[in-house]
């Protein structure tokens, strides 16, 4: 799965939780889930659960703690997909 497809799937998932539509529309790899998209920490857990379901992967706690930006999330998803 290429990065563009991964990014679109990620964007679709986080669109449910993002509180700043403009930041979501202009999302880049450096977009921060909390500061830019205004996703609260409880909803970040929901994002991780949705990602696990959408990509059929398991995201461990250490990876979850690192997942603060779009770029890091994409990197973690790619790693987990390659481990399958």
C-alpha positions as CSV (number, residue, x, y, z in Angstrom):
1,X,0.0,0.0,0.0
2,X,1.6,3.3,-1.0
3,X,1.9,6.4,1.2
4,X,-0.8,8.3,-0.6
5,X,-3.4,5.6,0.0
6,X,-2.3,5.3,3.6
7,X,-2.6,9.1,4.1
8,X,-6.1,9.1,2.6
9,X,-7.2,6.3,4.9
10,X,-5.6,8.0,7.9
11,X,-7.3,11.3,7.0
12,X,-10.7,9.6,6.7
13,X,-10.3,8.0,10.2
14,X,-9.1,11.2,11.9
15,X,-11.7,13.4,10.2
16,X,-14.3,12.0,12.7
17,X,-12.2,13.3,15.7
18,X,-10.5,16.4,14.3
19,X,-11.9,19.7,15.7
20,X,-10.1,22.0,13.3
21,X,-11.5,21.4,9.7
22,X,-9.0,23.8,8.2
23,X,-6.0,22.0,9.7
24,X,-7.5,18.7,8.5
25,X,-7.9,20.0,5.0
26,X,-4.2,21.3,5.0
27,X,-2.8,18.2,6.7
28,X,0.8,17.4,6.2
29,X,3.2,14.9,7.8
30,X,4.1,17.5,10.4
31,X,0.5,18.0,11.4
32,X,0.2,17.4,15.2
33,X,-2.9,15.5,16.3
34,X,-3.4,17.5,19.5
35,X,-2.1,21.0,18.7
36,X,-3.1,21.3,15.1
37,X,-6.2,19.0,14.7
38,X,-7.4,19.6,18.3
39,X,-7.9,15.9,18.9
40,X,-8.1,15.3,22.7
41,X,-6.1,12.5,24.3
42,X,-9.2,10.3,24.8
43,X,-10.0,10.5,21.1
44,X,-6.4,9.7,20.2
45,X,-7.0,6.3,21.7
46,X,-10.1,5.9,19.5
47,X,-7.9,6.9,16.5
48,X,-5.5,4.2,17.4
49,X,-8.3,1.6,17.8
50,X,-9.7,2.6,14.4
51,X,-6.3,2.4,12.7
52,X,-5.8,-1.1,14.2
53,X,-9.2,-2.2,12.8
54,X,-8.8,-0.5,9.4
55,X,-5.3,-1.9,8.7
56,X,-5.7,-5.1,10.7
57,X,-2.6,-4.3,12.8
58,X,-1.8,-4.1,16.5
59,X,-0.2,-0.9,17.8
60,X,1.7,-1.4,21.0
61,X,1.8,1.1,23.8
62,X,5.3,2.3,22.9
63,X,4.3,3.1,19.3
64,X,1.1,4.7,20.5
65,X,3.0,7.1,22.7
66,X,5.1,8.2,19.7
67,X,2.0,8.7,17.5
68,X,1.6,12.4,17.9
69,X,2.0,13.6,14.2
70,X,0.6,12.4,10.9
71,X,4.1,11.5,9.7
72,X,4.8,9.3,12.8
73,X,1.4,7.7,12.5
74,X,2.1,6.8,8.8
75,X,5.6,5.5,9.7
76,X,4.1,3.3,12.5
77,X,1.4,2.0,10.2
78,X,3.9,1.1,7.5
79,X,6.1,-0.7,10.0
80,X,3.2,-2.7,11.4
81,X,2.0,-3.6,7.9
82,X,5.5,-4.8,6.9
83,X,5.5,-7.0,10.0
84,X,2.4,-8.9,9.0
